[in-house]
């Protein structure tokens, strides 16, 4: 990680500068136990840049001088021939390789994974970091995908002085990506359609932050069209809870699932502001507890394999939320709820302010992930597996 230089920050608006510096100043993320295998881990790149575009095109094709610039994140549409999540919105990234090791520390470096996969998928210049055109700000705590992948978000920043050049050089790999586009990070913090912020001294009024939005019936065919900006479904998940699957409309594909979860977390950190809606279902386990659960299971499996032959079991089909074309997912469907802000206790919220405040604080804590990581013990000797007290019962 590196703190951006004054030259790299030059050209940023004051709020965007604060957001970038806030991300760069976050404390280092606790590492997973050294015994955790690289197999089953992945990394995604959250690449931020400043723009006044409302088209979400990469590179930007419009520049509205009457609005304050926004931080956008680079997104992609997965190729339709892929067996997993075809045609869906995603962040550049992929599985960790054993060679993704920091040469100085000798430890696994998921930032190497994220940048390597970004170069392969969307054509980022491999020299971009070396010449200061892509700055590593922060590596967030891992998330857990429905395929039991530990996904590490790695946040980068494109300095304004070279951002357009960098974005213009991107070219999607047809083997993996159909389209590269962008999405305003701030949009993940509300259920309402975001609007522009008029530039200082401008007589312009607020208008939709998106020049257009795709018809929901064309981007999510497996469910009835929903004109609401944010919708969600609560689906069965780990530790006897329910996972809240968010969907946000965009000019292209829906930003949903784990991609939305990662960006909600990053937006909350960047703007020091939790979302204005309940990001977690009432009984949903924290991401840290889910990660700790998987860490325990994998370390136990490694120990068992060392003393006995472990039988190979056919994996259980994951829930697919009716995602057509997902070769590995089930086709069951779950109820769709139209999202709204301040929905921590549903319709009963107005009659239970104290309970709503408690629910809001719980949700904010889960989004920010500010508590000590339950999979991590740190002392002068480094990082160790979980103690019995910290382990989560299967």
VEXVO-681957 format. One record per residue (C-alpha): residue number from 1; residue in three letters; x, y, z. Coordinates in nm, 2 decimals, padded with zeros to 4 digits. Layout:
<recs>
   resi   resn        u        v        w
    NUM    ala        X        Y        Z
...
</recs>
This chain:
<recs>
   resi   resn        u        v        w
      1    unk    00.00    00.00    00.00
      2    unk    00.11    00.35   -00.07
      3    unk    00.00    00.70    00.03
      4    unk   -00.07    00.90   -00.29
      5    unk    00.17    01.18   -00.35
      6    unk    00.05    01.55   -00.38
      7    unk    00.10    01.52   -00.75
      8    unk   -00.12    01.21   -00.77
      9    unk   -00.39    01.39   -00.57
     10    unk   -00.38    01.70   -00.78
     11    unk   -00.71    01.77   -00.96
     12    unk   -00.93    01.59   -00.71
     13    unk   -01.22    01.77   -00.55
     14    unk   -01.20    01.82   -00.18
     15    unk   -01.45    01.54   -00.09
     16    unk   -01.29    01.30   -00.33
     17    unk   -00.94    01.38   -00.20
     18    unk   -01.06    01.31    00.16
     19    unk   -01.21    00.98    00.05
     20    unk   -00.89    00.87   -00.12
     21    unk   -00.68    00.97    00.18
     22    unk   -00.92    00.80    00.42
     23    unk   -00.88    00.47    00.23
     24    unk   -00.50    00.51    00.22
     25    unk   -00.48    00.57    00.59
     26    unk   -00.68    00.26    00.70
     27    unk   -00.49    00.01    00.93
     28    unk   -00.35   -00.30    00.76
     29    unk   -00.59   -00.59    00.73
     30    unk   -00.52   -00.90    00.95
     31    unk   -00.38   -01.18    00.75
     32    unk   -00.53   -01.52    00.73
     33    unk   -00.34   -01.80    00.91
     34    unk   -00.03   -01.90    00.71
     35    unk   -00.16   -02.26    00.69
     36    unk   -00.46   -02.15    00.47
     37    unk   -00.41   -02.29    00.12
     38    unk   -00.41   -02.05   -00.18
     39    unk   -00.67   -02.28   -00.35
     40    unk   -01.01   -02.14   -00.27
     41    unk   -00.89   -01.78   -00.25
     42    unk   -00.94   -01.50   -00.50
     43    unk   -00.89   -01.12   -00.52
     44    unk   -01.09   -00.85   -00.70
     45    unk   -00.96   -00.50   -00.79
     46    unk   -01.17   -00.20   -00.68
     47    unk   -01.02    00.07   -00.91
     48    unk   -01.14    00.42   -00.83
     49    unk   -01.11    00.73   -01.05
     50    unk   -01.27    01.08   -01.06
     51    unk   -01.51    01.18   -01.34
     52    unk   -01.80    01.41   -01.42
     53    unk   -01.95    01.15   -01.65
     54    unk   -02.31    01.04   -01.63
     55    unk   -02.29    00.78   -01.90
     56    unk   -02.06    00.54   -01.71
     57    unk   -01.86    00.48   -02.03
     58    unk   -01.50    00.38   -02.00
     59    unk   -01.32    00.60   -02.10
     60    unk   -01.58    00.87   -02.02
     61    unk   -01.75    01.01   -02.33
     62    unk   -01.91    01.31   -02.15
     63    unk   -01.80    01.57   -01.90
     64    unk   -02.06    01.77   -01.72
     65    unk   -01.88    02.08   -01.59
     66    unk   -02.19    02.19   -01.40
     67    unk   -02.17    01.90   -01.15
     68    unk   -01.93    01.81   -00.88
     69    unk   -01.70    01.52   -00.99
     70    unk   -01.77    01.17   -00.85
     71    unk   -01.56    00.87   -00.77
     72    unk   -01.64    00.59   -01.00
     73    unk   -01.53    00.22   -00.99
     74    unk   -01.43    00.02   -01.29
     75    unk   -01.68   -00.27   -01.36
     76    unk   -01.71   -00.53   -01.63
     77    unk   -01.97   -00.75   -01.78
     78    unk   -01.87   -01.11   -01.78
     79    unk   -01.86   -01.29   -02.11
     80    unk   -02.18   -01.48   -02.20
     81    unk   -02.00   -01.81   -02.27
     82    unk   -01.86   -01.84   -01.92
     83    unk   -02.01   -02.12   -01.71
     84    unk   -02.03   -01.91   -01.39
     85    unk   -02.22   -01.58   -01.37
     86    unk   -02.24   -01.53   -01.75
     87    unk   -02.34   -01.18   -01.85
     88    unk   -02.33   -01.04   -01.50
     89    unk   -02.16   -00.73   -01.36
     90    unk   -01.83   -00.80   -01.18
     91    unk   -01.51   -00.64   -01.06
     92    unk   -01.18   -00.74   -01.23
     93    unk   -01.02   -01.03   -01.05
     94    unk   -00.96   -01.40   -01.02
     95    unk   -00.82   -01.68   -00.82
     96    unk   -00.50   -01.65   -00.62
     97    unk   -00.19   -01.83   -00.76
     98    unk    00.09   -01.98   -00.56
     99    unk    00.33   -01.74   -00.73
    100    unk    00.15   -01.44   -00.59
    101    unk    00.40   -01.39   -00.32
    102    unk    00.57   -01.07   -00.20
    103    unk    00.94   -01.11   -00.28
    104    unk    01.05   -00.92    00.03
    105    unk    00.82   -01.07    00.29
    106    unk    00.78   -01.41    00.13
    107    unk    00.41   -01.39    00.22
    108    unk    00.10   -01.43    00.00
    109    unk    00.02   -01.10   -00.16
    110    unk   -00.34   -01.08   -00.29
    111    unk   -00.27   -00.74   -00.44
    112    unk   -00.05   -00.92   -00.69
    113    unk   -00.35   -01.14   -00.78
    114    unk   -00.58   -00.84   -00.82
    115    unk   -00.35   -00.64   -01.05
    116    unk   -00.25   -00.95   -01.25
    117    unk   -00.61   -01.04   -01.32
    118    unk   -00.70   -00.68   -01.40
    119    unk   -00.42   -00.67   -01.66
    120    unk   -00.55   -01.00   -01.81
    121    unk   -00.92   -00.92   -01.81
    122    unk   -00.95   -00.55   -01.90
    123    unk   -00.61   -00.47   -02.04
    124    unk   -00.46   -00.25   -01.77
    125    unk   -00.09   -00.17   -01.85
    126    unk    00.12   -00.40   -01.63
    127    unk    00.35   -00.10   -01.57
    128    unk    00.07    00.12   -01.44
    129    unk    00.17    00.08   -01.07
    130    unk    00.54    00.11   -01.14
    131    unk    00.50    00.45   -01.31
    132    unk    00.24    00.58   -01.06
    133    unk   -00.07    00.56   -01.28
    134    unk   -00.24    00.31   -01.05
    135    unk   -00.19    00.34   -00.67
    136    unk   -00.27    00.07   -00.42
    137    unk   -00.46    00.23   -00.14
    138    unk   -00.59   -00.06    00.08
    139    unk   -00.66   -00.43    00.09
    140    unk   -00.99   -00.50    00.27
    141    unk   -01.08   -00.80    00.48
    142    unk   -01.19   -01.10    00.27
    143    unk   -01.55   -01.18    00.19
    144    unk   -01.70   -01.53    00.14
    145    unk   -01.87   -01.61   -00.19
    146    unk   -02.16   -01.86   -00.24
    147    unk   -01.90   -02.09   -00.40
    148    unk   -01.69   -02.09   -00.08
    149    unk   -01.42   -01.87   -00.23
    150    unk   -01.25   -01.63    00.01
    151    unk   -01.25   -01.30   -00.20
    152    unk   -01.00   -01.03   -00.11
    153    unk   -01.10   -00.68   -00.23
    154    unk   -00.80   -00.46   -00.32
    155    unk   -00.86   -00.09   -00.36
    156    unk   -00.67    00.11   -00.62
    157    unk   -00.68    00.47   -00.74
    158    unk   -00.61    00.63   -01.08
    159    unk   -00.46    00.98   -01.04
    160    unk   -00.64    01.25   -01.24
    161    unk   -00.33    01.35   -01.43
    162    unk   -00.32    01.01   -01.61
    163    unk   -00.66    00.86   -01.55
    164    unk   -00.80    00.93   -01.90
    165    unk   -00.49    00.79   -02.06
    166    unk   -00.52    00.48   -01.84
    167    unk   -00.89    00.43   -01.91
    168    unk   -00.85    00.48   -02.28
    169    unk   -00.59    00.20   -02.30
    170    unk   -00.83   -00.06   -02.14
    171    unk   -00.95   -00.33   -02.37
    172    unk   -01.16   -00.62   -02.25
    173    unk   -01.04   -00.98   -02.31
    174    unk   -01.30   -01.15   -02.52
    175    unk   -01.23   -01.48   -02.34
    176    unk   -01.36   -01.33   -02.01
    177    unk   -01.52   -00.99   -02.05
    178    unk   -01.78   -00.84   -02.29
    179    unk   -01.77   -00.48   -02.17
    180    unk   -01.58   -00.24   -01.94
    181    unk   -01.78    00.04   -01.78
    182    unk   -01.79    00.23   -01.45
    183    unk   -02.03    00.30   -01.16
    184    unk   -02.05    00.58   -00.91
    185    unk   -01.93    00.46   -00.57
    186    unk   -02.17    00.69   -00.38
    187    unk   -02.47    00.52   -00.54
    188    unk   -02.42    00.21   -00.33
    189    unk   -02.51    00.40   -00.01
    190    unk   -02.88    00.46   -00.08
    191    unk   -03.19    00.29   -00.21
    192    unk   -03.29    00.61   -00.40
    193    unk   -03.18    00.70   -00.74
    194    unk   -02.87    00.92   -00.69
    195    unk   -02.86    01.27   -00.82
    196    unk   -02.58    01.50   -00.93
    197    unk   -02.43    01.76   -00.69
    198    unk   -02.43    02.10   -00.87
    199    unk   -02.08    02.25   -00.90
    200    unk   -02.00    02.55   -00.68
    201    unk   -02.11    02.87   -00.85
    202    unk   -02.32    02.68   -01.10
    203    unk   -02.69    02.76   -01.15
    204    unk   -02.76    02.40   -01.25
    205    unk   -03.01    02.20   -01.05
    206    unk   -02.99    01.84   -00.94
    207    unk   -03.06    01.57   -01.20
    208    unk   -03.02    01.19   -01.22
    209    unk   -02.66    01.08   -01.18
    210    unk   -02.71    00.83   -01.46
    211    unk   -02.79    00.95   -01.81
    212    unk   -02.99    00.63   -01.85
    213    unk   -03.06    00.30   -01.68
    214    unk   -03.10   -00.03   -01.85
    215    unk   -03.45   -00.18   -01.85
    216    unk   -03.45   -00.43   -01.56
    217    unk   -03.64   -00.68   -01.77
    218    unk   -03.34   -00.71   -02.00
    219    unk   -03.07   -00.74   -01.74
    220    unk   -03.24   -00.97   -01.49
    221    unk   -03.48   -01.19   -01.69
    222    unk   -03.54   -01.44   -01.41
    223    unk   -03.76   -01.21   -01.21
    224    unk   -04.04   -00.96   -01.27
    225    unk   -03.91   -00.61   -01.38
    226    unk   -03.85   -00.38   -01.08
    227    unk   -03.82   -00.01   -01.15
    228    unk   -03.69    00.05   -00.80
    229    unk   -03.32    00.15   -00.79
    230    unk   -03.24   -00.11   -00.52
    231    unk   -03.41   -00.44   -00.46
    232    unk   -03.30   -00.74   -00.25
    233    unk   -03.38   -01.10   -00.16
    234    unk   -03.31   -01.27    00.17
    235    unk   -03.18   -01.63    00.09
    236    unk   -03.07   -01.91    00.32
    237    unk   -02.70   -01.88    00.41
    238    unk   -02.44   -01.99    00.66
    239    unk   -02.47   -02.03    01.03
    240    unk   -02.85   -02.07    01.02
    241    unk   -02.90   -01.72    00.89
    242    unk   -03.01   -01.55    00.57
    243    unk   -02.79   -01.36    00.32
    244    unk   -02.93   -01.03    00.19
    245    unk   -02.87   -01.02   -00.19
    246    unk   -02.87   -00.66   -00.30
    247    unk   -02.93   -00.55   -00.66
    248    unk   -02.87   -00.20   -00.79
    249    unk   -02.97   -00.08   -01.13
    250    unk   -02.71    00.06   -01.37
    251    unk   -02.68    00.17   -01.73
    252    unk   -02.56   -00.19   -01.80
    253    unk   -02.60   -00.50   -01.58
    254    unk   -02.74   -00.51   -01.22
    255    unk   -02.47   -00.45   -00.96
    256    unk   -02.56   -00.73   -00.73
    257    unk   -02.45   -01.01   -00.49
    258    unk   -02.09   -01.02   -00.37
    259    unk   -01.99   -00.74   -00.61
    260    unk   -02.25   -00.51   -00.44
    261    unk   -02.14   -00.63   -00.10
    262    unk   -01.78   -00.54   -00.17
    263    unk   -01.87   -00.20   -00.31
    264    unk   -02.11   -00.12   -00.02
    265    unk   -01.82   -00.19    00.22
    266    unk   -01.57    00.02    00.02
    267    unk   -01.81    00.31   -00.01
    268    unk   -01.88    00.31    00.36
    269    unk   -01.51    00.32    00.43
    270    unk   -01.43    00.59    00.16
    271    unk   -01.71    00.83    00.27
    272    unk   -01.70    00.74    00.64
    273    unk   -02.08    00.68    00.61
    274    unk   -02.28    00.37    00.64
    275    unk   -02.56    00.29    00.39
    276    unk   -02.90    00.45    00.46
    277    unk   -03.07    00.11    00.45
    278    unk   -03.03   -00.23    00.62
    279    unk   -02.74   -00.40    00.44
    280    unk   -02.78   -00.72    00.64
    281    unk   -03.08   -00.94    00.71
    282    unk   -03.17   -00.95    01.08
    283    unk   -03.02   -01.30    01.13
    284    unk   -02.73   -01.27    00.88
    285    unk   -02.39   -01.36    01.02
    286    unk   -02.11   -01.10    00.98
    287    unk   -01.86   -01.14    00.70
    288    unk   -01.59   -01.19    00.96
    289    unk   -01.78   -01.48    01.12
    290    unk   -01.84   -01.64    00.78
    291    unk   -01.47   -01.61    00.70
    292    unk   -01.37   -01.75    01.04
    293    unk   -01.62   -02.04    00.99
    294    unk   -01.45   -02.13    00.66
    295    unk   -01.10   -02.09    00.80
    296    unk   -01.18   -02.33    01.08
    297    unk   -01.33   -02.59    00.84
    298    unk   -01.04   -02.57    00.60
    299    unk   -00.77   -02.60    00.87
    300    unk   -00.96   -02.89    01.02
    301    unk   -00.97   -03.06    00.67
    302    unk   -00.60   -03.01    00.63
    303    unk   -00.53   -03.17    00.97
    304    unk   -00.76   -03.46    00.88
    305    unk   -00.60   -03.51    00.54
    306    unk   -00.26   -03.53    00.71
    307    unk   -00.36   -03.83    00.91
    308    unk   -00.62   -04.01    00.69
    309    unk   -00.75   -04.02    00.33
    310    unk   -01.04   -03.79    00.29
    311    unk   -01.31   -03.91    00.06
    312    unk   -01.40   -03.69   -00.23
    313    unk   -01.76   -03.58   -00.21
    314    unk   -01.96   -03.43   -00.49
    315    unk   -02.02   -03.06   -00.41
    316    unk   -02.37   -02.96   -00.32
    317    unk   -02.53   -02.73   -00.59
    318    unk   -02.52   -02.37   -00.46
    319    unk   -02.83   -02.15   -00.46
    320    unk   -02.85   -01.96   -00.79
    321    unk   -03.13   -01.72   -00.72
    322    unk   -03.27   -01.82   -01.05
    323    unk   -02.96   -01.70   -01.24
    324    unk   -03.02   -01.83   -01.59
    325    unk   -02.70   -01.96   -01.75
    326    unk   -02.51   -02.03   -01.43
    327    unk   -02.40   -02.39   -01.48
    328    unk   -02.33   -02.45   -01.12
    329    unk   -02.63   -02.28   -00.96
    330    unk   -02.97   -02.40   -00.87
    331    unk   -03.27   -02.24   -01.03
    332    unk   -03.48   -02.17   -00.72
    333    unk   -03.62   -01.82   -00.68
    334    unk   -03.66   -01.60   -00.38
    335    unk   -03.90   -01.32   -00.31
    336    unk   -03.79   -00.97   -00.44
    337    unk   -03.83   -00.68   -00.20
    338    unk   -03.82   -00.32   -00.33
    339    unk   -03.55   -00.15   -00.12
    340    unk   -03.60    00.17    00.07
    341    unk   -03.39    00.37    00.31
    342    unk   -03.43    00.34    00.69
    343    unk   -03.58   -00.01    00.66
    344    unk   -03.40   -00.16    00.96
    345    unk   -03.71   -00.29    01.11
    346    unk   -03.95   -00.28    00.82
    347    unk   -04.29   -00.13    00.87
    348    unk   -04.26   -00.15    01.25
    349    unk   -03.97    00.09    01.26
    350    unk   -04.17    00.40    01.33
    351    unk   -04.32    00.24    01.64
    352    unk   -04.00    00.11    01.78
    353    unk   -03.73    00.39    01.76
    354    unk   -03.51    00.23    02.02
    355    unk   -03.51   -00.11    01.84
    356    unk   -03.45    00.06    01.51
    357    unk   -03.15    00.25    01.65
    358    unk   -03.01   -00.08    01.78
    359    unk   -03.07   -00.25    01.45
    360    unk   -02.90    00.05    01.27
    361    unk   -02.59    00.03    01.49
    362    unk   -02.56   -00.34    01.44
    363    unk   -02.59   -00.30    01.06
    364    unk   -02.33   -00.02    01.06
    365    unk   -02.09   -00.24    01.26
    366    unk   -02.13   -00.53    01.02
    367    unk   -02.08   -00.31    00.72
    368    unk   -01.76   -00.14    00.85
    369    unk   -01.61   -00.46    00.99
    370    unk   -01.43   -00.26    01.26
    371    unk   -01.41   -00.53    01.52
    372    unk   -01.10   -00.75    01.57
    373    unk   -01.10   -01.03    01.30
    374    unk   -01.21   -01.35    01.47
    375    unk   -00.97   -01.56    01.26
    376    unk   -00.67   -01.36    01.37
    377    unk   -00.44   -01.36    01.67
    378    unk   -00.14   -01.13    01.66
    379    unk    00.16   -01.10    01.88
    380    unk    00.53   -01.05    01.84
    381    unk    00.56   -01.39    01.67
    382    unk    00.30   -01.32    01.39
    383    unk   -00.03   -01.48    01.31
    384    unk   -00.18   -01.80    01.44
    385    unk   -00.49   -02.02    01.39
    386    unk   -00.80   -01.97    01.60
    387    unk   -00.82   -02.06    01.97
    388    unk   -01.11   -02.28    02.08
    389    unk   -01.28   -01.97    02.22
    390    unk   -01.26   -01.79    01.89
    391    unk   -01.37   -02.08    01.67
    392    unk   -01.72   -02.08    01.53
    393    unk   -01.90   -02.40    01.58
    394    unk   -02.00   -02.57    01.25
</recs>
